[in-house]
Amino acid sequence: MCSVVQPFENSFTLMIFFVLLLTLLTELLFHNVLMYSLLTIILHKLC
């Protein structure tokens, strides 16, 4: 029983970890792109 449940539990936690990591990465990327676009817009307005 334990040997059957253990791999599933591990894969489940791994899946959650990957989803969280992916969310964090996309969040960071999105924020970076947003900041970059804002900076470019501000620079263009200044010039």
mmCIF entry with sequence, helices, sheets and N, C-alpha, C, O atoms, coordinates in Angstrom:
data_MODEL
# 
_entry.id   MODEL 
# 
_entity.id                         1 
_entity.type                       polymer 
_entity.pdbx_number_of_molecules   1 
# 
_entity_poly.entity_id                      1 
_entity_poly.type                           'polypeptide(L)' 
_entity_poly.nstd_linkage                   no 
_entity_poly.nstd_monomer                   no 
_entity_poly.pdbx_seq_one_letter_code       MCSVVQPFENSFTLMIFFVLLLTLLTELLFHNVLMYSLLTIILHKLC 
_entity_poly.pdbx_seq_one_letter_code_can   MCSVVQPFENSFTLMIFFVLLLTLLTELLFHNVLMYSLLTIILHKLC 
_entity_poly.pdbx_strand_id                 A 
# 
loop_
_entity_poly_seq.entity_id 
_entity_poly_seq.num 
_entity_poly_seq.mon_id 
_entity_poly_seq.hetero 
1 1  MET n 
1 2  CYS n 
1 3  SER n 
1 4  VAL n 
1 5  VAL n 
1 6  GLN n 
1 7  PRO n 
1 8  PHE n 
1 9  GLU n 
1 10 ASN n 
1 11 SER n 
1 12 PHE n 
1 13 THR n 
1 14 LEU n 
1 15 MET n 
1 16 ILE n 
1 17 PHE n 
1 18 PHE n 
1 19 VAL n 
1 20 LEU n 
1 21 LEU n 
1 22 LEU n 
1 23 THR n 
1 24 LEU n 
1 25 LEU n 
1 26 THR n 
1 27 GLU n 
1 28 LEU n 
1 29 LEU n 
1 30 PHE n 
1 31 HIS n 
1 32 ASN n 
1 33 VAL n 
1 34 LEU n 
1 35 MET n 
1 36 TYR n 
1 37 SER n 
1 38 LEU n 
1 39 LEU n 
1 40 THR n 
1 41 ILE n 
1 42 ILE n 
1 43 LEU n 
1 44 HIS n 
1 45 LYS n 
1 46 LEU n 
1 47 CYS n 
# 
_struct_asym.id          A 
_struct_asym.entity_id   1 
# 
_struct_conf.conf_type_id            HELX_P 
_struct_conf.id                      HELX_P1 
_struct_conf.pdbx_PDB_helix_id       AA1 
_struct_conf.beg_label_comp_id       CYS 
_struct_conf.beg_label_asym_id       A 
_struct_conf.beg_label_seq_id        2 
_struct_conf.pdbx_beg_PDB_ins_code   ? 
_struct_conf.end_label_comp_id       LEU 
_struct_conf.end_label_asym_id       A 
_struct_conf.end_label_seq_id        46 
_struct_conf.pdbx_end_PDB_ins_code   ? 
_struct_conf.beg_auth_comp_id        CYS 
_struct_conf.beg_auth_asym_id        A 
_struct_conf.beg_auth_seq_id         2 
_struct_conf.end_auth_comp_id        LEU 
_struct_conf.end_auth_asym_id        A 
_struct_conf.end_auth_seq_id         46 
_struct_conf.pdbx_PDB_helix_class    1 
_struct_conf.details                 ? 
_struct_conf.pdbx_PDB_helix_length   45 
# 
_struct_conf_type.id          HELX_P 
_struct_conf_type.criteria    ? 
_struct_conf_type.reference   ? 
# 
loop_
_atom_site.group_PDB 
_atom_site.id 
_atom_site.type_symbol 
_atom_site.label_atom_id 
_atom_site.label_alt_id 
_atom_site.label_comp_id 
_atom_site.label_asym_id 
_atom_site.label_entity_id 
_atom_site.label_seq_id 
_atom_site.pdbx_PDB_ins_code 
_atom_site.Cartn_x 
_atom_site.Cartn_y 
_atom_site.Cartn_z 
_atom_site.occupancy 
_atom_site.B_iso_or_equiv 
_atom_site.pdbx_formal_charge 
_atom_site.auth_seq_id 
_atom_site.auth_comp_id 
_atom_site.auth_asym_id 
_atom_site.auth_atom_id 
_atom_site.pdbx_PDB_model_num 
ATOM 1   N N  . MET A 1 1  ? 0.846  -1.197 0.000   1.00 0.00 ? 1  MET A N  1 
ATOM 2   C CA . MET A 1 1  ? 0.000  0.000  0.000   1.00 0.00 ? 1  MET A CA 1 
ATOM 3   C C  . MET A 1 1  ? 0.886  1.253  0.000   1.00 0.00 ? 1  MET A C  1 
ATOM 4   O O  . MET A 1 1  ? 0.733  2.136  -0.844  1.00 0.00 ? 1  MET A O  1 
ATOM 5   N N  . CYS A 1 2  ? 1.778  1.309  0.925   1.00 0.00 ? 2  CYS A N  1 
ATOM 6   C CA . CYS A 1 2  ? 2.660  2.467  1.051   1.00 0.00 ? 2  CYS A CA 1 
ATOM 7   C C  . CYS A 1 2  ? 3.507  2.659  -0.200  1.00 0.00 ? 2  CYS A C  1 
ATOM 8   O O  . CYS A 1 2  ? 3.701  3.783  -0.665  1.00 0.00 ? 2  CYS A O  1 
ATOM 9   N N  . SER A 1 3  ? 4.003  1.562  -0.733  1.00 0.00 ? 3  SER A N  1 
ATOM 10  C CA . SER A 1 3  ? 4.855  1.640  -1.929  1.00 0.00 ? 3  SER A CA 1 
ATOM 11  C C  . SER A 1 3  ? 4.072  2.118  -3.152  1.00 0.00 ? 3  SER A C  1 
ATOM 12  O O  . SER A 1 3  ? 4.654  2.633  -4.107  1.00 0.00 ? 3  SER A O  1 
ATOM 13  N N  . VAL A 1 4  ? 2.748  1.944  -3.115  1.00 0.00 ? 4  VAL A N  1 
ATOM 14  C CA . VAL A 1 4  ? 1.911  2.389  -4.230  1.00 0.00 ? 4  VAL A CA 1 
ATOM 15  C C  . VAL A 1 4  ? 1.576  3.875  -4.083  1.00 0.00 ? 4  VAL A C  1 
ATOM 16  O O  . VAL A 1 4  ? 1.549  4.623  -5.060  1.00 0.00 ? 4  VAL A O  1 
ATOM 17  N N  . VAL A 1 5  ? 1.322  4.280  -2.841  1.00 0.00 ? 5  VAL A N  1 
ATOM 18  C CA . VAL A 1 5  ? 0.926  5.663  -2.578  1.00 0.00 ? 5  VAL A CA 1 
ATOM 19  C C  . VAL A 1 5  ? 2.127  6.611  -2.690  1.00 0.00 ? 5  VAL A C  1 
ATOM 20  O O  . VAL A 1 5  ? 1.987  7.735  -3.171  1.00 0.00 ? 5  VAL A O  1 
ATOM 21  N N  . GLN A 1 6  ? 3.287  6.164  -2.252  1.00 0.00 ? 6  GLN A N  1 
ATOM 22  C CA . GLN A 1 6  ? 4.474  7.021  -2.196  1.00 0.00 ? 6  GLN A CA 1 
ATOM 23  C C  . GLN A 1 6  ? 4.858  7.662  -3.533  1.00 0.00 ? 6  GLN A C  1 
ATOM 24  O O  . GLN A 1 6  ? 5.040  8.878  -3.576  1.00 0.00 ? 6  GLN A O  1 
ATOM 25  N N  . PRO A 1 7  ? 4.989  6.900  -4.629  1.00 0.00 ? 7  PRO A N  1 
ATOM 26  C CA . PRO A 1 7  ? 5.359  7.527  -5.909  1.00 0.00 ? 7  PRO A CA 1 
ATOM 27  C C  . PRO A 1 7  ? 4.323  8.550  -6.375  1.00 0.00 ? 7  PRO A C  1 
ATOM 28  O O  . PRO A 1 7  ? 4.667  9.607  -6.904  1.00 0.00 ? 7  PRO A O  1 
ATOM 29  N N  . PHE A 1 8  ? 3.059  8.218  -6.170  1.00 0.00 ? 8  PHE A N  1 
ATOM 30  C CA . PHE A 1 8  ? 1.992  9.142  -6.571  1.00 0.00 ? 8  PHE A CA 1 
ATOM 31  C C  . PHE A 1 8  ? 2.102  10.445 -5.788  1.00 0.00 ? 8  PHE A C  1 
ATOM 32  O O  . PHE A 1 8  ? 1.979  11.533 -6.352  1.00 0.00 ? 8  PHE A O  1 
ATOM 33  N N  . GLU A 1 9  ? 2.335  10.324 -4.492  1.00 0.00 ? 9  GLU A N  1 
ATOM 34  C CA . GLU A 1 9  ? 2.478  11.490 -3.621  1.00 0.00 ? 9  GLU A CA 1 
ATOM 35  C C  . GLU A 1 9  ? 3.659  12.342 -4.077  1.00 0.00 ? 9  GLU A C  1 
ATOM 36  O O  . GLU A 1 9  ? 3.566  13.568 -4.146  1.00 0.00 ? 9  GLU A O  1 
ATOM 37  N N  . ASN A 1 10 ? 4.759  11.680 -4.383  1.00 0.00 ? 10 ASN A N  1 
ATOM 38  C CA . ASN A 1 10 ? 5.954  12.390 -4.830  1.00 0.00 ? 10 ASN A CA 1 
ATOM 39  C C  . ASN A 1 10 ? 5.709  13.120 -6.143  1.00 0.00 ? 10 ASN A C  1 
ATOM 40  O O  . ASN A 1 10 ? 6.092  14.279 -6.304  1.00 0.00 ? 10 ASN A O  1 
ATOM 41  N N  . SER A 1 11 ? 5.069  12.431 -7.076  1.00 0.00 ? 11 SER A N  1 
ATOM 42  C CA . SER A 1 11 ? 4.791  13.048 -8.373  1.00 0.00 ? 11 SER A CA 1 
ATOM 43  C C  . SER A 1 11 ? 3.820  14.218 -8.228  1.00 0.00 ? 11 SER A C  1 
ATOM 44  O O  . SER A 1 11 ? 3.921  15.220 -8.935  1.00 0.00 ? 11 SER A O  1 
ATOM 45  N N  . PHE A 1 12 ? 2.882  14.072 -7.301  1.00 0.00 ? 12 PHE A N  1 
ATOM 46  C CA . PHE A 1 12 ? 1.909  15.139 -7.065  1.00 0.00 ? 12 PHE A CA 1 
ATOM 47  C C  . PHE A 1 12 ? 2.592  16.386 -6.513  1.00 0.00 ? 12 PHE A C  1 
ATOM 48  O O  . PHE A 1 12 ? 2.342  17.498 -6.980  1.00 0.00 ? 12 PHE A O  1 
ATOM 49  N N  . THR A 1 13 ? 3.452  16.195 -5.520  1.00 0.00 ? 13 THR A N  1 
ATOM 50  C CA . THR A 1 13 ? 4.180  17.327 -4.937  1.00 0.00 ? 13 THR A CA 1 
ATOM 51  C C  . THR A 1 13 ? 5.124  17.943 -5.969  1.00 0.00 ? 13 THR A C  1 
ATOM 52  O O  . THR A 1 13 ? 5.324  19.157 -6.004  1.00 0.00 ? 13 THR A O  1 
ATOM 53  N N  . LEU A 1 14 ? 5.695  17.085 -6.800  1.00 0.00 ? 14 LEU A N  1 
ATOM 54  C CA . LEU A 1 14 ? 6.581  17.563 -7.854  1.00 0.00 ? 14 LEU A CA 1 
ATOM 55  C C  . LEU A 1 14 ? 5.796  18.414 -8.854  1.00 0.00 ? 14 LEU A C  1 
ATOM 56  O O  . LEU A 1 14 ? 6.269  19.461 -9.296  1.00 0.00 ? 14 LEU A O  1 
ATOM 57  N N  . MET A 1 15 ? 4.601  17.957 -9.203  1.00 0.00 ? 15 MET A N  1 
ATOM 58  C CA . MET A 1 15 ? 3.737  18.683 -10.125 1.00 0.00 ? 15 MET A CA 1 
ATOM 59  C C  . MET A 1 15 ? 3.382  20.058 -9.550  1.00 0.00 ? 15 MET A C  1 
ATOM 60  O O  . MET A 1 15 ? 3.447  21.065 -10.255 1.00 0.00 ? 15 MET A O  1 
ATOM 61  N N  . ILE A 1 16 ? 3.013  20.094 -8.280  1.00 0.00 ? 16 ILE A N  1 
ATOM 62  C CA . ILE A 1 16 ? 2.676  21.352 -7.606  1.00 0.00 ? 16 ILE A CA 1 
ATOM 63  C C  . ILE A 1 16 ? 3.881  22.287 -7.602  1.00 0.00 ? 16 ILE A C  1 
ATOM 64  O O  . ILE A 1 16 ? 3.756  23.490 -7.834  1.00 0.00 ? 16 ILE A O  1 
ATOM 65  N N  . PHE A 1 17 ? 5.051  21.706 -7.333  1.00 0.00 ? 17 PHE A N  1 
ATOM 66  C CA . PHE A 1 17 ? 6.278  22.493 -7.317  1.00 0.00 ? 17 PHE A CA 1 
ATOM 67  C C  . PHE A 1 17 ? 6.554  23.112 -8.687  1.00 0.00 ? 17 PHE A C  1 
ATOM 68  O O  . PHE A 1 17 ? 6.911  24.285 -8.794  1.00 0.00 ? 17 PHE A O  1 
ATOM 69  N N  . PHE A 1 18 ? 6.380  22.294 -9.740  1.00 0.00 ? 18 PHE A N  1 
ATOM 70  C CA . PHE A 1 18 ? 6.618  22.792 -11.089 1.00 0.00 ? 18 PHE A CA 1 
ATOM 71  C C  . PHE A 1 18 ? 5.625  23.883 -11.482 1.00 0.00 ? 18 PHE A C  1 
ATOM 72  O O  . PHE A 1 18 ? 5.986  24.866 -12.128 1.00 0.00 ? 18 PHE A O  1 
ATOM 73  N N  . VAL A 1 19 ? 4.385  23.696 -11.087 1.00 0.00 ? 19 VAL A N  1 
ATOM 74  C CA . VAL A 1 19 ? 3.347  24.692 -11.386 1.00 0.00 ? 19 VAL A CA 1 
ATOM 75  C C  . VAL A 1 19 ? 3.667  26.010 -10.688 1.00 0.00 ? 19 VAL A C  1 
ATOM 76  O O  . VAL A 1 19 ? 3.538  27.083 -11.277 1.00 0.00 ? 19 VAL A O  1 
ATOM 77  N N  . LEU A 1 20 ? 4.085  25.918 -9.427  1.00 0.00 ? 20 LEU A N  1 
ATOM 78  C CA . LEU A 1 20 ? 4.445  27.120 -8.682  1.00 0.00 ? 20 LEU A CA 1 
ATOM 79  C C  . LEU A 1 20 ? 5.651  27.816 -9.304  1.00 0.00 ? 20 LEU A C  1 
ATOM 80  O O  . LEU A 1 20 ? 5.697  29.041 -9.414  1.00 0.00 ? 20 LEU A O  1 
ATOM 81  N N  . LEU A 1 21 ? 6.614  27.011 -9.703  1.00 0.00 ? 21 LEU A N  1 
ATOM 82  C CA . LEU A 1 21 ? 7.813  27.559 -10.320 1.00 0.00 ? 21 LEU A CA 1 
ATOM 83  C C  . LEU A 1 21 ? 7.476  28.258 -11.629 1.00 0.00 ? 21 LEU A C  1 
ATOM 84  O O  . LEU A 1 21 ? 7.969  29.349 -11.916 1.00 0.00 ? 21 LEU A O  1 
ATOM 85  N N  . LEU A 1 22 ? 6.634  27.611 -12.410 1.00 0.00 ? 22 LEU A N  1 
ATOM 86  C CA . LEU A 1 22 ? 6.225  28.176 -13.695 1.00 0.00 ? 22 LEU A CA 1 
ATOM 87  C C  . LEU A 1 22 ? 5.465  29.482 -13.490 1.00 0.00 ? 22 LEU A C  1 
ATOM 88  O O  . LEU A 1 22 ? 5.680  30.456 -14.211 1.00 0.00 ? 22 LEU A O  1 
ATOM 89  N N  . THR A 1 23 ? 4.584  29.492 -12.507 1.00 0.00 ? 23 THR A N  1 
ATOM 90  C CA . THR A 1 23 ? 3.816  30.703 -12.198 1.00 0.00 ? 23 THR A CA 1 
ATOM 91  C C  . THR A 1 23 ? 4.741  31.839 -11.793 1.00 0.00 ? 23 THR A C  1 
ATOM 92  O O  . THR A 1 23 ? 4.578  32.978 -12.230 1.00 0.00 ? 23 THR A O  1 
ATOM 93  N N  . LEU A 1 24 ? 5.715  31.513 -10.952 1.00 0.00 ? 24 LEU A N  1 
ATOM 94  C CA . LEU A 1 24 ? 6.672  32.518 -10.490 1.00 0.00 ? 24 LEU A CA 1 
ATOM 95  C C  . LEU A 1 24 ? 7.494  33.067 -11.652 1.00 0.00 ? 24 LEU A C  1 
ATOM 96  O O  . LEU A 1 24 ? 7.727  34.272 -11.749 1.00 0.00 ? 24 LEU A O  1 
ATOM 97  N N  . LEU A 1 25 ? 7.929  32.163 -12.533 1.00 0.00 ? 25 LEU A N  1 
ATOM 98  C CA . LEU A 1 25 ? 8.739  32.573 -13.677 1.00 0.00 ? 25 LEU A CA 1 
ATOM 99  C C  . LEU A 1 25 ? 7.946  33.462 -14.628 1.00 0.00 ? 25 LEU A C  1 
ATOM 100 O O  . LEU A 1 25 ? 8.449  34.485 -15.093 1.00 0.00 ? 25 LEU A O  1 
ATOM 101 N N  . THR A 1 26 ? 6.709  33.074 -14.916 1.00 0.00 ? 26 THR A N  1 
ATOM 102 C CA . THR A 1 26 ? 5.881  33.880 -15.809 1.00 0.00 ? 26 THR A CA 1 
ATOM 103 C C  . THR A 1 26 ? 5.579  35.235 -15.188 1.00 0.00 ? 26 THR A C  1 
ATOM 104 O O  . THR A 1 26 ? 5.542  36.255 -15.876 1.00 0.00 ? 26 THR A O  1 
ATOM 105 N N  . GLU A 1 27 ? 5.363  35.229 -13.878 1.00 0.00 ? 27 GLU A N  1 
ATOM 106 C CA . GLU A 1 27 ? 5.106  36.475 -13.154 1.00 0.00 ? 27 GLU A CA 1 
ATOM 107 C C  . GLU A 1 27 ? 6.300  37.413 -13.271 1.00 0.00 ? 27 GLU A C  1 
ATOM 108 O O  . GLU A 1 27 ? 6.141  38.597 -13.569 1.00 0.00 ? 27 GLU A O  1 
ATOM 109 N N  . LEU A 1 28 ? 7.495  36.879 -13.035 1.00 0.00 ? 28 LEU A N  1 
ATOM 110 C CA . LEU A 1 28 ? 8.726  37.667 -13.136 1.00 0.00 ? 28 LEU A CA 1 
ATOM 111 C C  . LEU A 1 28 ? 8.930  38.179 -14.550 1.00 0.00 ? 28 LEU A C  1 
ATOM 112 O O  . LEU A 1 28 ? 9.265  39.345 -14.761 1.00 0.00 ? 28 LEU A O  1 
ATOM 113 N N  . LEU A 1 29 ? 8.726  37.301 -15.504 1.00 0.00 ? 29 LEU A N  1 
ATOM 114 C CA . LEU A 1 29 ? 8.906  37.668 -16.906 1.00 0.00 ? 29 LEU A CA 1 
ATOM 115 C C  . LEU A 1 29 ? 7.916  38.764 -17.296 1.00 0.00 ? 29 LEU A C  1 
ATOM 116 O O  . LEU A 1 29 ? 8.279  39.741 -17.952 1.00 0.00 ? 29 LEU A O  1 
ATOM 117 N N  . PHE A 1 30 ? 6.664  38.587 -16.884 1.00 0.00 ? 30 PHE A N  1 
ATOM 118 C CA . PHE A 1 30 ? 5.627  39.560 -17.201 1.00 0.00 ? 30 PHE A CA 1 
ATOM 119 C C  . PHE A 1 30 ? 5.958  40.924 -16.597 1.00 0.00 ? 30 PHE A C  1 
ATOM 120 O O  . PHE A 1 30 ? 5.835  41.954 -17.260 1.00 0.00 ? 30 PHE A O  1 
ATOM 121 N N  . HIS A 1 31 ? 6.371  40.917 -15.354 1.00 0.00 ? 31 HIS A N  1 
ATOM 122 C CA . HIS A 1 31 ? 6.725  42.170 -14.687 1.00 0.00 ? 31 HIS A CA 1 
ATOM 123 C C  . HIS A 1 31 ? 7.923  42.838 -15.357 1.00 0.00 ? 31 HIS A C  1 
ATOM 124 O O  . HIS A 1 31 ? 7.962  44.061 -15.496 1.00 0.00 ? 31 HIS A O  1 
ATOM 125 N N  . ASN A 1 32 ? 8.894  42.033 -15.768 1.00 0.00 ? 32 ASN A N  1 
ATOM 126 C CA . ASN A 1 32 ? 10.066 42.568 -16.445 1.00 0.00 ? 32 ASN A CA 1 
ATOM 127 C C  . ASN A 1 32 ? 9.680  43.208 -17.774 1.00 0.00 ? 32 ASN A C  1 
ATOM 128 O O  . ASN A 1 32 ? 10.147 44.295 -18.115 1.00 0.00 ? 32 ASN A O  1 
ATOM 129 N N  . VAL A 1 33 ? 8.824  42.521 -18.513 1.00 0.00 ? 33 VAL A N  1 
ATOM 130 C CA . VAL A 1 33 ? 8.366  43.044 -19.802 1.00 0.00 ? 33 VAL A CA 1 
ATOM 131 C C  . VAL A 1 33 ? 7.571  44.321 -19.601 1.00 0.00 ? 33 VAL A C  1 
ATOM 132 O O  . VAL A 1 33 ? 7.717  45.284 -20.354 1.00 0.00 ? 33 VAL A O  1 
ATOM 133 N N  . LEU A 1 34 ? 6.730  44.319 -18.577 1.00 0.00 ? 34 LEU A N  1 
ATOM 134 C CA . LEU A 1 34 ? 5.919  45.493 -18.268 1.00 0.00 ? 34 LEU A CA 1 
ATOM 135 C C  . LEU A 1 34 ? 6.801  46.682 -17.916 1.00 0.00 ? 34 LEU A C  1 
ATOM 136 O O  . LEU A 1 34 ? 6.580  47.793 -18.398 1.00 0.00 ? 34 LEU A O  1 
ATOM 137 N N  . MET A 1 35 ? 7.804  46.443 -17.068 1.00 0.00 ? 35 MET A N  1 
ATOM 138 C CA . MET A 1 35 ? 8.721  47.509 -16.670 1.00 0.00 ? 35 MET A CA 1 
ATOM 139 C C  . MET A 1 35 ? 9.530  48.011 -17.861 1.00 0.00 ? 35 MET A C  1 
ATOM 140 O O  . MET A 1 35 ? 9.759  49.211 -18.018 1.00 0.00 ? 35 MET A O  1 
ATOM 141 N N  . TYR A 1 36 ? 9.951  47.076 -18.687 1.00 0.00 ? 36 TYR A N  1 
ATOM 142 C CA . TYR A 1 36 ? 10.734 47.448 -19.864 1.00 0.00 ? 36 TYR A CA 1 
ATOM 143 C C  . TYR A 1 36 ? 9.919  48.303 -20.819 1.00 0.00 ? 36 TYR A C  1 
ATOM 144 O O  . TYR A 1 36 ? 10.410 49.306 -21.337 1.00 0.00 ? 36 TYR A O  1 
ATOM 145 N N  . SER A 1 37 ? 8.674  47.907 -21.051 1.00 0.00 ? 37 SER A N  1 
ATOM 146 C CA . SER A 1 37 ? 7.812  48.677 -21.941 1.00 0.00 ? 37 SER A CA 1 
ATOM 147 C C  . SER A 1 37 ? 7.511  50.056 -21.359 1.00 0.00 ? 37 SER A C  1 
ATOM 148 O O  . SER A 1 37 ? 7.477  51.051 -22.083 1.00 0.00 ? 37 SER A O  1 
ATOM 149 N N  . LEU A 1 38 ? 7.296  50.104 -20.060 1.00 0.00 ? 38 LEU A N  1 
ATOM 150 C CA . LEU A 1 38 ? 7.058  51.384 -19.397 1.00 0.00 ? 38 LEU A CA 1 
ATOM 151 C C  . LEU A 1 38 ? 8.283  52.294 -19.515 1.00 0.00 ? 38 LEU A C  1 
ATOM 152 O O  . LEU A 1 38 ? 8.157  53.490 -19.779 1.00 0.00 ? 38 LEU A O  1 
ATOM 153 N N  . LEU A 1 39 ? 9.443  51.722 -19.321 1.00 0.00 ? 39 LEU A N  1 
ATOM 154 C CA . LEU A 1 39 ? 10.689 52.487 -19.438 1.00 0.00 ? 39 LEU A CA 1 
ATOM 155 C C  . LEU A 1 39 ? 10.880 53.021 -20.846 1.00 0.00 ? 39 LEU A C  1 
ATOM 156 O O  . LEU A 1 39 ? 11.255 54.179 -21.031 1.00 0.00 ? 39 LEU A O  1 
ATOM 157 N N  . THR A 1 40 ? 10.623 52.183 -21.834 1.00 0.00 ? 40 THR A N  1 
ATOM 158 C CA . THR A 1 40 ? 10.776 52.612 -23.224 1.00 0.00 ? 40 THR A CA 1 
ATOM 159 C C  . THR A 1 40 ? 9.774  53.708 -23.574 1.00 0.00 ? 40 THR A C  1 
ATOM 160 O O  . THR A 1 40 ? 10.098 54.651 -24.296 1.00 0.00 ? 40 THR A O  1 
ATOM 161 N N  . ILE A 1 41 ? 8.556  53.574 -23.057 1.00 0.00 ? 41 ILE A N  1 
ATOM 162 C CA . ILE A 1 41 ? 7.527  54.595 -23.304 1.00 0.00 ? 41 ILE A CA 1 
ATOM 163 C C  . ILE A 1 41 ? 7.939  55.920 -22.672 1.00 0.00 ? 41 ILE A C  1 
ATOM 164 O O  . ILE A 1 41 ? 7.811  56.977 -23.292 1.00 0.00 ? 41 ILE A O  1 
ATOM 165 N N  . ILE A 1 42 ? 8.432  55.860 -21.445 1.00 0.00 ? 42 ILE A N  1 
ATOM 166 C CA . ILE A 1 42 ? 8.887  57.067 -20.745 1.00 0.00 ? 42 ILE A CA 1 
ATOM 167 C C  . ILE A 1 42 ? 10.061 57.701 -21.493 1.00 0.00 ? 42 ILE A C  1 
ATOM 168 O O  . ILE A 1 42 ? 10.107 58.921 -21.652 1.00 0.00 ? 42 ILE A O  1 
ATOM 169 N N  . LEU A 1 43 ? 10.998 56.892 -21.946 1.00 0.00 ? 43 LEU A N  1 
ATOM 170 C CA . LEU A 1 43 ? 12.155 57.385 -22.690 1.00 0.00 ? 43 LEU A CA 1 
ATOM 171 C C  . LEU A 1 43 ? 11.725 58.041 -23.996 1.00 0.00 ? 43 LEU A C  1 
ATOM 172 O O  . LEU A 1 43 ? 12.250 59.086 -24.381 1.00 0.00 ? 43 LEU A O  1 
ATOM 173 N N  . HIS A 1 44 ? 10.773 57.422 -24.666 1.00 0.00 ? 44 HIS A N  1 
ATOM 174 C CA . HIS A 1 44 ? 10.291 57.988 -25.927 1.00 0.00 ? 44 HIS A CA 1 
ATOM 175 C C  . HIS A 1 44 ? 9.566  59.314 -25.703 1.00 0.00 ? 44 HIS A C  1 
ATOM 176 O O  . HIS A 1 44 ? 9.650  60.225 -26.527 1.00 0.00 ? 44 HIS A O  1 
ATOM 177 N N  . LYS A 1 45 ? 8.868  59.410 -24.600 1.00 0.00 ? 45 LYS A N  1 
ATOM 178 C CA . LYS A 1 45 ? 8.169  60.659 -24.285 1.00 0.00 ? 45 LYS A CA 1 
ATOM 179 C C  . LYS A 1 45 ? 9.167  61.769 -23.935 1.00 0.00 ? 45 LYS A C  1 
ATOM 180 O O  . LYS A 1 45 ? 8.947  62.938 -24.251 1.00 0.00 ? 45 LYS A O  1 
ATOM 181 N N  . LEU A 1 46 ? 10.245 61.389 -23.291 1.00 0.00 ? 46 LEU A N  1 
ATOM 182 C CA . LEU A 1 46 ? 11.269 62.362 -22.902 1.00 0.00 ? 46 LEU A CA 1 
ATOM 183 C C  . LEU A 1 46 ? 12.027 62.886 -24.119 1.00 0.00 ? 46 LEU A C  1 
ATOM 184 O O  . LEU A 1 46 ? 12.362 64.069 -24.188 1.00 0.00 ? 46 LEU A O  1 
ATOM 185 N N  . CYS A 1 47 ? 12.293 62.000 -25.076 1.00 0.00 ? 47 CYS A N  1 
ATOM 186 C CA . CYS A 1 47 ? 13.100 62.373 -26.223 1.00 0.00 ? 47 CYS A CA 1 
ATOM 187 C C  . CYS A 1 47 ? 12.374 63.240 -27.249 1.00 0.00 ? 47 CYS A C  1 
ATOM 188 O O  . CYS A 1 47 ? 12.959 63.617 -28.264 1.00 0.00 ? 47 CYS A O  1 
# 
